[in-house]
Amino acid sequence: MKLRSVIATLLLLSTASVFGQKEEQAEALYEDVHVLINAKQYDKAAKLLKKITGMKMDVSHQVNYLVSLGTLYRDSLGNEKEALKYLEKAHGLEQKLSAEKDLDVDDFGNMIAAHSALSEVAESAKDYKRMQAMNECGLRFYDEVVKPQIPANNDDLSLDVMYCQLCTSLGKALGMQGNYDEAAKAFEKGVQAADAVISRPRGSRVFYVQKWMVRFLYSQMYSQAKGDKGKAYQVLRANVPEIERAIRINDEDLRKALDQQGPLFILQIANAAYEAGAYAECEQFCADALTWPNKQYNAAVQELREKAKQKL
């Protein structure tokens, strides 16, 4: 799951609540924004969002609108300069609000989204120091402000998803700067966060998939940034026993996720094995991937299997 798709879902499904006589008008306009975005009339949607951000409202919801506007400029209008302007404004307001530490749980997603969206802009510009700073800021906000206020019986996993994404994005930023030890710590923190959700009584087993995705990016750091193919394979191979265990778990959502993405995860591990020179293991992983019901990756798997066989 990409970080921007998580942010877009959180922002476009949220409903604003504003102060004063403008409340109903702002909410109606925001509904119109949804309609315009669905119709791909992005310029008109941006114009309406600008109008909404100029209305009187509580700061946390203004952050929501500003991040929505910045994300719209970045993803749909391809204007990163305008995106950065509104995202920076959202971040400034978020800093002011987070310093007060007087937020409702519903506000947290808006706040973290401001950090995450700015991190993505920085990554696109290859500004990894800025990307690092945004994710560190988001994680501090979560640890100092969000975590102490989350109810013990909270069933909303969206914040957990975003926390894992912040850890993963921080790991990527640190890895691209050559700070591999600290990057590894950030990736491990993301894996542990996913484990914490899985172990909760009401936690989602689909977080196994979230964890495997974190490990994939973790292994990519060693493979691409550091050139350590052996370590990359070692990191990714940790997914194998967990995938095997997940197959035996009676959970409908996890089963659907595995049916869709299981062969891809196995293919990723097989590729890492090949790159590390573990050709026999690569061939075995490919043979396993070919037995899955989802045949989408069979051509790539078969090609890799033949390459591995030639090396044996």
Disulfide bonds with the S-S distance in Angstrom:
none
